């Protein structure tokens, strides 16, 4: 299957109209059963040249992402990364927690003129972040969103690898918290951790309710923010 290369066709008309600080926004970590959801917001310079190899992070290897994420950070005018913790996800649901992570990432940019966001329109988003355009498959089609995709995925994978040192039984450094056979088997054997999304039905089925509520050690927003900051070290 041919790889889709993102273009600047969404950014160029805005640049021509004087809208210069365009933030591409993407998130990762919606589907896993544990860990924070992470969003990145990236502003590339007006009329920039694309970085060869940058595309939807899902189509890239971990080595490719690790190589290109620091390049994106060096070339960008601004990069913001935000997370919504497991506590946020269990409290708000994954839909609202994802948009919270996006807003946190955008807030760390130091100002922007317009947002290009991957996905469908988001209720109430404009009131929070200002003018924005939602683009389905934006991470594949839109260069600035693809840049955000690479940063967000790299940061989240690093976060899960750090957590894997503390919880080696679950293989998070390999599965990033997705419900692989290895991960499901570990949950059945060792139960849930504070970093599992205990409100999710899939986990309730796996544990038959026995483990729920037993692992709340207060791992929340502060822990997620700390992991984001640690994961950003070395990315430029």
C-alpha positions in Angstrom: 0.0 0.0 0.0 1.4 3.4 -1.0 2.4 5.7 1.9 0.6 9.0 2.0 2.9 12.0 2.2 1.4 15.0 4.0 1.4 18.3 2.3 1.2 22.0 3.1 -1.9 22.6 1.1 -4.0 23.4 4.2 -1.3 25.7 5.7 -0.4 27.7 2.6 -3.8 29.6 2.2 -3.7 30.6 5.8 -0.1 31.8 5.5 -1.0 33.9 2.4 -3.8 35.5 4.5 -1.4 36.5 7.2 -2.3 33.7 9.6 1.3 32.8 10.5 1.2 30.7 13.8 -0.7 27.7 12.6 -0.7 24.9 15.2 -1.0 21.3 14.0 -2.5 19.1 16.7 -2.7 15.4 17.1 -3.2 12.9 19.9 -2.1 9.3 20.6 -3.1 6.8 23.2 -6.9 6.7 22.8 -7.1 2.9 22.4 -4.7 1.5 25.0 -6.0 0.1 28.3 -3.5 2.0 30.4 -1.4 5.2 30.4 -2.2 8.8 29.7 -3.5 10.1 26.4 -0.9 12.5 25.0 -1.4 15.3 22.5 1.2 17.5 20.7 0.8 20.9 19.1 3.4 22.0 16.6 3.8 25.4 14.8 6.1 25.2 11.8 7.6 28.3 10.2 5.6 30.0 7.4 6.5 28.7 4.0 8.8 26.0 5.5 10.1 23.1 3.6 8.8 19.7 4.7 11.2 17.4 6.7 11.7 14.3 4.5 10.2 11.2 6.2 7.6 13.0 8.4 4.2 11.5 8.0 1.5 9.9 10.1 3.3 8.3 13.0 1.3 5.1 12.8 3.0 4.4 9.5 6.5 4.9 10.9 8.8 2.6 12.9 9.9 3.6 16.4 13.4 4.2 15.1 12.1 6.5 12.4 10.0 8.5 14.9 12.9 8.7 17.4 15.2 10.1 14.6 12.7 12.6 13.3 11.0 13.9 16.5 14.1 15.9 17.5 14.3 17.4 14.0 10.7 18.5 14.2 11.4 20.2 17.6 14.4 22.0 16.2 12.7 23.2 13.1 9.4 24.2 14.8 8.7 27.7 16.0 6.9 26.2 19.0 6.0 22.8 20.3 3.5 22.0 23.1 2.9 18.6 24.7 0.0 17.9 27.0 -1.4 14.8 28.7 -4.6 13.7 30.2 -3.9 11.2 33.0 -5.6 7.9 33.7 -7.5 9.8 36.5 -8.7 12.3 33.9 -9.8 9.5 31.5 -11.7 7.6 34.2 -13.3 10.8 35.4 -14.2 12.4 32.1 -14.2 9.5 29.6 -11.7 9.1 26.8 -13.4 11.5 24.4 -13.3 14.5 26.7 -9.9 13.5 28.2 -8.4 13.5 24.7 -9.6 17.0 24.0 -8.3 18.1 27.4 -4.9 16.8 26.4 -5.1 18.8 23.2 -6.1 22.0 25.0 -3.2 21.5 27.4 -0.8 21.1 24.5 -2.0 24.2 22.7 -1.8 26.2 25.9 1.9 25.4 26.1 2.7 27.0 22.6 2.9 30.6 23.9 0.2 31.8 21.5 -1.2 30.8 18.1 -3.4 32.1 15.3 -5.2 29.0 14.1 -5.4 25.3 14.9 -5.5 22.4 12.5 -6.6 19.3 14.3 -6.9 15.7 13.3 -10.4 14.3 13.3 -14.0 15.5 13.4 -15.3 18.8 14.8 -15.2 19.0 18.5 -18.0 20.5 20.5 -17.0 23.7 22.3 -13.4 23.5 21.1 -13.4 26.9 19.4 -14.4 28.6 22.6 -11.3 27.1 24.3 -8.6 27.4 21.6 -10.0 30.0 19.1 -10.3 29.5 15.3 -9.6 25.9 14.2 -10.2 23.5 11.3 -10.9 19.8 11.9 -9.6 17.5 9.2 -10.4 13.8 9.0 -7.2 11.8 8.5 -5.3 15.1 9.2 -2.3 13.1 10.6 -1.8 11.6 7.1 -2.8 14.6 5.0 -1.6 17.7 6.8 2.1 18.4 7.4 1.9 20.3 10.7 -0.5 17.7 12.1 1.9 14.9 11.0 4.7 16.7 12.8 2.5 16.7 15.9 1.7 13.1 15.4 5.4 12.2 15.4 6.1 14.2 18.6 3.1 12.9 20.5 3.7 9.2 19.6 7.4 9.5 20.5 6.7 11.1 23.9 3.9 8.6 24.8 6.1 5.6 23.9 8.9 7.0 26.1 6.4 7.5 28.9 5.2 3.9 28.7 8.8 2.6 28.5 9.6 4.5 31.8 6.5 3.0 33.4 7.6 -0.4 32.2 10.7 -0.2 34.4 8.4 0.0 37.4 5.9 -2.6 36.2 8.0 -5.0 34.0 5.4 -7.7 33.9 3.2 -6.0 31.4 5.5 -5.4 28.5 4.6 -1.8 28.1 7.9 -1.0 26.4 6.8 -3.3 23.6 3.0 -2.9 23.6 2.6 0.8 24.8 -0.3 -0.3 26.8 -2.4 -1.8 24.0 -4.4 -4.9 24.9 -2.0 -7.4 23.3 -2.0 -11.1 24.4 1.1 -10.4 26.5 -0.6 -7.5 28.2 -3.9 -9.3 28.8 -2.1 -12.4 30.2 -0.2 -10.2 32.6 -3.4 -8.4 33.8 -5.0 -11.8 34.6 -1.9 -12.9 36.5 -0.9 -9.7 38.3 -4.0 -7.6 38.3 -4.3 -3.9 37.5 -1.8 -1.1 38.3 -2.6 2.5 39.1 -1.9 3.3 35.5 -4.7 1.0 34.1 -7.9 2.7 33.0 -10.0 0.9 35.6 -13.3 2.4 34.3 -12.9 0.5 31.0 -15.3 -2.4 30.4 -12.5 -4.5 28.8 -10.5 -4.4 32.0 -13.5 -5.2 34.1 -14.1 -8.3 32.1 -10.5 -9.3 32.4 -10.4 -8.9 36.2 -14.0 -9.9 36.8 -14.2 -6.9 39.2 -11.7 -8.4 41.7 -9.0 -5.8 41.3 -11.0 -2.7 40.7 -10.6 0.1 43.3 -7.6 -1.6 44.9 -4.8 0.3 43.2 -5.6 4.0 43.6 -2.3 5.5 44.7 -3.1 9.0 43.6 -1.3 8.7 40.2 -2.9 11.6 38.4 -2.2 14.8 36.6 1.1 15.6 38.3 2.5 12.1 37.6 1.4 12.4 33.9 3.0 15.9 33.6 6.2 14.6 35.1 6.3 11.7 32.7 5.8 14.1 29.8 8.6 16.4 30.9 10.9 13.4 31.3 10.0 12.0 27.9 10.8 15.3 26.2 14.4 15.2 27.4 16.6 14.6 24.5 14.1 15.6 21.8 15.8 18.8 21.1 
